[in-house]
Amino acid sequence: MRSIDAADEAQLFATIDRWVEREVAPRVKEFDHADRWPAEIVEQMKELGLFGATVSPEYGGLGLPAATYAEIVMRISSVWMAITGIFNSHLMLALAIEKFGTEPQKRQWLPKLATGEIRGGLALTEPDAGTDLQALRMTARRDRGDYVINGTKTWISNGIEGHCFALLVKTNPEASPRYSGMSLFIAPKGPGFKVGRKLEKLGYKSIDSGELIFEDYRIPADHLIGEVEGRGFTQVAGGLELGRINVAARGVGIAEGALRLASTYAQMRKTFGKPIAEHQAIALKIGEMATRARAARLLTLDAAKAFDRGERCDMEAGMAKFFASEAALENSTESMRIHGAYGYSKEYDIERLYRDAPLTCIGEGTNEMQRLIIARQYMRRNGT
Ligand SMILES: Cc1cc2nc3c(=O)[nH]c(=O)nc-3n(C[C@H](O)[C@H](O)[C@H](O)COP(=O)(O)OP(=O)(O)OC[C@H]3O[C@@H](n4cnc5c(N)ncnc54)[C@H](O)[C@@H]3O)c2cc1C
């Protein structure tokens, strides 16, 4: 079980808060509105160790418990959620290698991933396979000591700026059940691996979402994670609990950030001779927002702590992801309304939180699917 000394944890949070306040907050509008890759901020994230946050110290990472990591994601997301995607998706790649890779694979890849020298993400989604991942079409064909990969991925975070991806493919397209023919590869950019178009989005700006095209992309067989075919789907599923805790933490950050902005604005803006916070209709909204944000935080930390204890926490992570992302959506909408016309202005921060929030309802399994997973687990555990 991972743990961290309380004083070290407090110091880490203080460092993150200082960085967010001094380096991120003053520049976020500039980057977000221009949809510009935040190169300087990425360099600072490397120095802070964020690219190795959950990688074990023996491979050069910080080895943080999930609860500490979630708290960091919440703090950053309360100001700018999008930049957490730059290291979140990257850490999912590192997790797949650390959890399921062979020892030589871990030694080869993890130290460079932990420093951010190599950055990457998780490439699962295809144009015709999102929720139903087993429908994916990308194939890897064994050719002596190599695999030859063909197909297209889409919506891949860090796809354009990143260097290396965990790539889910079919090594046996005829397999039944379908998941038993799926394998996960470590796929660095190289000949045959082309970046397609950058996808334009409502929010989640500055982090690139790209199409990745593979045409006779050839990689050595030792890039197959775990070096056994047919385990890819299980390996991806093995990262889902932490992935959902990540997204839940992003939702908490947005919900808390939107609340903070609403509360400050409502105490400053006056109508009919008094601050709008003193009108009951506004106070009721703030009361609901504060409750939602706190409930989302508690659910997320509850799931993260269960994960850190090594317990199965798919239901807890699903609940946290579902509730926190809906809280992000509701709080950002309510906060925007409390801001009146200024909530609709690009000069105020709330419009960014409002545009960023919906992604948390989609990523790492849509909220429709989360509810089905929660229901299934609840009934299984309770024998009803
Ligand atoms: C900004 C952004 C970043 C992303 N980053 C990545 C990334 O880094 N890597 C990656 O691999 N993917 C990424 N994705 C893709 C994301 O994971 C998928 O969009 C998501 O899994 C949903 O798939 P889909 O869009 O194909 O929707 P579909 O699967 O087509 O679903 C459409 C709708 O139907 C619902 N639905 C589907 N099946 C069922 C069912 N059985 N029961 C009930 N409802 C159902 C869904 O909930 C949804 O509402 C990203 C997406 C976005 C928008």
The ligand as a Gaussian input file, in Angstrom:
#p B3LYP/6-31G(d) Opt

LIG

0 1
 C      -11.785000      15.733000     -25.643000
 C      -11.744000      14.236000     -25.708000
 C      -10.586000      13.567000     -25.371000
 C      -10.520000      12.168000     -25.510000
 N       -9.333000      11.539000     -25.233000
 C       -9.223000      10.212000     -25.519000
 C       -7.951000       9.554000     -25.376000
 O       -6.948000      10.136000     -24.970000
 N       -7.882000       8.237000     -25.755000
 C       -8.964000       7.542000     -26.215000
 O       -8.815000       6.369000     -26.531000
 N      -10.180000       8.138000     -26.328000
 C      -10.334000       9.460000     -26.003000
 N      -11.558000      10.075000     -26.139000
 C      -12.691000       9.312000     -26.643000
 C      -13.701000       8.966000     -25.561000
 O      -13.156000       8.014000     -24.682000
 C      -14.962000       8.454000     -26.281000
 O      -15.523000       9.582000     -26.927000
 C      -15.950000       7.846000     -25.339000
 O      -15.482000       6.589000     -24.929000
 C      -17.339000       7.678000     -25.975000
 O      -17.242000       7.048000     -27.214000
 P      -18.004000       7.650000     -28.498000
 O      -17.682000       9.104000     -28.550000
 O      -17.642000       6.809000     -29.652000
 O      -19.533000       7.519000     -28.158000
 P      -20.508000       6.231000     -28.461000
 O      -19.860000       5.004000     -27.944000
 O      -20.855000       6.285000     -29.914000
 O      -21.741000       6.622000     -27.597000
 C      -22.728000       7.586000     -28.004000
 C      -23.784000       7.695000     -26.903000
 O      -24.423000       6.429000     -26.700000
 C      -24.301000       6.035000     -25.340000
 N      -24.135000       4.575000     -25.280000
 C      -23.294000       3.809000     -26.007000
 N      -23.436000       2.503000     -25.709000
 C      -24.396000       2.462000     -24.754000
 C      -24.999000       1.387000     -24.009000
 N      -24.634000       0.106000     -24.170000
 N      -25.964000       1.692000     -23.121000
 C      -26.338000       2.987000     -22.927000
 N      -25.806000       4.035000     -23.582000
 C      -24.850000       3.771000     -24.484000
 C      -23.066000       6.772000     -24.820000
 O      -23.113000       6.909000     -23.407000
 C      -23.212000       8.097000     -25.544000
 O      -24.127000       8.910000     -24.861000
 C      -11.660000      11.449000     -25.944000
 C      -12.843000      12.142000     -26.227000
 C      -12.905000      13.510000     -26.110000
 C      -14.185000      14.225000     -26.442000

